[in-house]
Amino acid sequence: MNVDEKTNAGTIEAELAALDGKIESMEAEVKDVEASPLVWDRITSTTAEELATQEQRRSIIPRLITAARIKRLELERRREVERVQPLEEEGARAHERLEKAIAARAKAEEEAGQARFLWTNALSRLDNRHRHIKELDRAIADLKGA
């Protein structure tokens, strides 16, 4: 991860933390609003304009929370997309190394097969020579004994 990626990741993390704080704050506000229903005493102690603003805020908060959650998911997605590229590069390097190792193994297996053939061929020829020597020894012994 280079400096730009770290900086960008840090920026995203900061934005996520800020959004989490805003979401938490708005959810707490929703709970407060739900816990304190609109009562006559509150109506008479505030102006119509303040009540309208409060009611407007009460109706829009859930939509604001949804928008903040969407933004948070988009940031998480962006962070994950940025994390993909280094992994793709690492995977490509590892795959290239694997291909080289497979090719080297195939070459080594081919060389081992050739060496095995040469070895068994040499053993076979050696065995034939030993048998021929024994036959010659028998023939010599037969001629000496006759």
ZAZAMI-37665 format. One line per 3 residues: for each residue x, y, z of N, C-alpha, C. Coordinates in steps of 0.05 Angstrom, whole numbers, always signed. Atoms other than C-alpha are relative to their C-alpha. Example, Ala and Ser with C-alpha at 12.3 -4.5 7.8 and 13.67 -1.06 7.14 Angstrom:
+18 -24 +0 +246 -90 +156 +18 +24 +0 ~ -16 -24 -1 +273 -21 +143 -15 +22 +14
//
This chain:
+17 -23 +0 +0 +0 +0 +18 +25 +0 ~ -17 -24 +2 +32 +66 -22 -12 +22 +17 ~ +8 -22 -17 +26 +133 +13 -28 +11 -8
+26 -10 +9 -33 +156 -30 -23 -18 +9 ~ +21 +19 -9 -72 +93 -15 -5 +1 +30 ~ +3 -2 -29 -58 +100 +59 -15 +25 +7
+14 -26 -5 -80 +173 +58 -29 -3 -7 ~ +27 +3 +8 -142 +156 +19 -16 -19 +19 ~ +13 +18 -19 -158 +97 +65 -5 +15 +27
+4 -16 -25 -148 +144 +125 -23 +19 -3 ~ +22 -19 +5 -195 +195 +93 -27 -15 +1 ~ +25 +16 +0 -248 +141 +82 -7 -8 +28
+5 +8 -27 -240 +116 +153 -11 +24 +17 ~ +9 -24 -14 -248 +188 +179 -29 +6 -8 ~ +28 -6 +9 -311 +198 +136 -19 -21 +12
+17 +21 -12 -339 +131 +161 -5 +6 +30 ~ +3 -6 -28 -327 +151 +233 -19 +24 +4 ~ +18 -24 -2 -360 +219 +222 -29 -8 -6
+27 +9 +6 -420 +186 +189 -12 -16 +22 ~ +9 +16 -23 -425 +136 +246 -10 +19 +22 ~ +8 -19 -20 -428 +195 +294 -26 +14 -7
+25 -13 +8 -481 +230 +254 -24 -19 +1 ~ +22 +20 -1 -523 +167 +248 -8 -5 +28 ~ +5 +4 -28 -517 +154 +322 -16 +24 +12
+13 -24 -10 -537 +226 +337 -29 +2 -10 ~ +27 -2 +11 -597 +224 +291 -18 -22 +12 ~ +16 +21 -12 -620 +157 +319 -7 +7 +28
+6 -9 -27 -615 +186 +389 -22 +21 -1 ~ +21 -21 +3 -656 +246 +365 -27 -13 -5 ~ +25 +14 +5 -709 +199 +338 -11 -12 +26
+9 +11 -25 -712 +163 +405 -11 +21 +19 ~ +9 -23 -17 -718 +230 +441 -28 +10 -9 ~ +25 -10 +11 -774 +252 +395 -22 -19 +6
+20 +21 -6 -811 +186 +404 -7 -1 +29 ~ +4 +1 -29 -802 +190 +479 -15 +25 +10 ~ +14 -24 -9 -831 +260 +483 -21 +8 -21
+21 -6 +20 -897 +263 +445 -8 +30 +3 ~ +9 -28 +1 -927 +330 +426 -24 +3 +20 ~ +21 -4 -20 -968 +354 +486 -8 +30 +0
+11 -27 +1 -1011 +416 +496 +18 +21 +13 ~ -17 -20 -14 -963 +450 +545 +24 +8 -18 ~ -22 -6 +18 -907 +444 +494 -10 +17 -23
+11 -15 +23 -952 +470 +439 -4 +30 +8 ~ +5 -27 -8 -971 +532 +479 +26 +16 +7 ~ -25 -14 -7 -899 +547 +500 +18 +5 -23
-17 -5 +24 -870 +547 +429 -17 +13 -21 ~ +14 -13 +22 -887 +586 +368 -8 -20 -21 ~ +9 +17 +22 -922 +556 +309 +23 -6 -19
-23 +4 +18 -859 +566 +268 +19 -20 +12 ~ -18 +19 -13 -817 +528 +320 -12 -28 -2 ~ +14 +26 +2 -869 +472 +321 +2 -12 -28
-2 +9 +27 -869 +468 +246 +28 -10 -7 ~ -28 +8 +5 -793 +465 +244 +5 -27 +14 ~ -4 +25 -15 -793 +410 +298 -14 -23 -14
+15 +22 +13 -846 +369 +262 +12 -7 -27 ~ -13 +5 +25 -811 +378 +196 +25 -17 +5 ~ -24 +15 -8 -746 +354 +229 -7 -29 +7
+8 +27 -9 -783 +295 +261 -7 -17 -25 ~ +8 +17 +23 -810 +272 +193 +24 -5 -19 ~ -22 +3 +18 -744 +281 +156 +23 -17 +11
-23 +15 -12 -696 +248 +206 +2 -28 -10 ~ -4 +28 +10 -711 +176 +184 +11 +0 -28 ~ -11 -1 +27 -697 +196 +112 +30 +8 +1
-28 -8 -3 -633 +230 +134 +18 -23 +9 ~ -14 +23 -10 -612 +168 +172 +5 -20 -23 ~ -2 +19 +23 -626 +125 +110 +21 +11 -20
-19 -11 +19 -586 +173 +66 +29 -3 +11 ~ -27 +3 -12 -527 +171 +116 +9 -29 -1 ~ -8 +28 +2 -529 +95 +117 +8 -8 -28
-8 +5 +28 -528 +93 +41 +27 +11 -6 ~ -26 -12 +4 -469 +141 +40 +22 -17 +14 ~ -19 +16 -15 -434 +98 +92 +6 -26 -16
-4 +24 +16 -444 +35 +50 +16 +6 -26 ~ -15 -8 +24 -419 +72 -12 +30 +4 +7 ~ -28 -3 -8 -356 +92 +26 +14 -26 +6
-12 +26 -5 -345 +21 +50 +6 -14 -26 ~ -4 +13 +26 -354 -3 -21 +25 +12 -14 ~ -23 -13 +12 -303 +48 -46 +26 -9 +13
-24 +10 -14 -254 +26 +7 +7 -28 -9 ~ -5 +28 +8 -263 -47 -13 +10 -1 -29 ~ -10 -1 +28 -254 -30 -87 +29 +8 -1
-28 -9 -1 -189 +6 -70 +18 -22 +10 ~ -16 +22 -11 -166 -55 -32 +3 -23 -20 ~ +0 +21 +20 -179 -100 -92 +25 +1 -17
-22 -2 +19 -124 -74 -138 +26 -12 +11 ~ -25 +12 -9 -64 -92 -94 -3 -31 +2 ~ +4 +29 -2 -95 -161 -83 +1 -13 -27
-1 +10 +28 -105 -170 -158 +29 -2 -9 ~ -28 +0 +9 -32 -152 -170 +15 -22 +15 ~ -13 +21 -16 -9 -199 -114 -8 -27 -12
+10 +25 +11 -53 -254 -143 +13 -6 -27 ~ -13 +4 +26 -24 -243 -213 +29 -9 +3 ~ -28 +8 -5 +47 -247 -186 +2 -29 +10
+0 +27 -11 +31 -310 -147 -6 -20 -22 ~ +8 +18 +22 -2 -341 -208 +24 -4 -19 ~ -24 +2 +18 +59 -325 -251 +21 -18 +12
-20 +17 -14 +104 -357 -199 -9 -29 +0 ~ +10 +27 +1 +59 -418 -196 +4 -12 -28 ~ -3 +10 +27 +60 -425 -272 +30 -7 -5
-29 +6 +3 +137 -422 -271 +7 -25 +15 ~ -5 +24 -16 +139 -474 -216 -11 -25 -13 ~ +12 +23 +14 +92 -520 -254 +16 -7 -24
-17 +5 +24 +134 -512 -317 +26 -13 +8 ~ -25 +11 -9 +197 -526 -278 -4 -29 +9 ~ +6 +28 -9 +165 -588 -246 -4 -18 -24
+4 +16 +23 +143 -613 -314 +26 -6 -14 ~ -26 +4 +11 +213 -603 -341 +16 -20 +16 ~ -15 +18 -17 +243 -638 -281 -11 -29 -2
+12 +26 +3 +193 -696 -288 +9 -13 -27 ~ -9 +10 +26 +212 -702 -362 +29 -9 +2 ~ -28 +7 -4 +286 -702 -344 +3 -26 +17
-1 +24 -17 +273 -754 -290 -9 -24 -16 ~ +9 +22 +17 +236 -797 -340 +21 -9 -19 ~ -22 +7 +18 +293 -793 -389 +23 -14 +15
-21 +12 -16 +343 -809 -334 -7 -28 +8 ~ +10 +27 -8 +300 -868 -311 +3 -19 -23 ~ -2 +16 +24 +298 -894 -382 +29 -8 -5
-29 +6 +4 +374 -888 -389 +10 -20 +20 ~ -9 +18 -22 +385 -922 -322 -11 -28 -4 ~ +11 +27 +4 +337 -980 -336 +12 -13 -25
-12 +10 +24 +366 -987 -406 +29 -10 +6 ~ -27 +8 -7 +437 -990 -377 -1 -25 +17 ~ +2 +24 -17 +415 -1041 -324 -7 -24 -17
+8 +22 +18 +382 -1083 -378 +24 -10 -16 ~ -23 +8 +15 +444 -1082 -421 +21 -14 +17 ~ -18 +12 -18 +487 -1097 -361 -8 -29 +8
+10 +27 -6 +443 -1156 -342 +4 -19 -23 ~ -5 +17 +24 +447 -1182 -413 +30 -8 -2 ~ -28 +6 +1 +523 -1178 -410 +7 -21 +21
-5 +19 -21 +525 -1215 -343 -10 -28 -8 ~ +11 +26 +9 +480 -1270 -372 +18 -12 -21 ~ -18 +10 +21 +524 -1275 -433 +26 -10 +11
-25 +9 -13 +586 -1280 -389 -4 -27 +13 ~ +6 +25 -13 +553 -1336 -349 -3 -22 -21 ~ +3 +20 +22 +535 -1372 -414 +28 -8 -10
-27 +6 +9 +607 -1365 -436 +15 -17 +20 ~ -13 +16 -21 +632 -1391 -369 -9 -29 +0 ~ +11 +27 +2 +586 -1452 -375 +12 -15 -24
-11 +12 +24 +609 -1464 -446 +29 -8 +4 ~ -28 +6 -5 +682 -1460 -424 +2 -24 +19 ~ -1 +22 -19 +668 -1507 -365 -8 -26 -13
+8 +25 +15 +632 -1556 -411 +22 -10 -17 ~ -22 +8 +17 +690 -1556 -459 +24 -11 +16 ~ -22 +10 -17 +741 -1566 -403 -7 -27 +12
+8 +25 -13 +701 -1622 -373 -4 -22 -20 ~ +5 +20 +19 +693 -1659 -438 +24 -16 -9
//
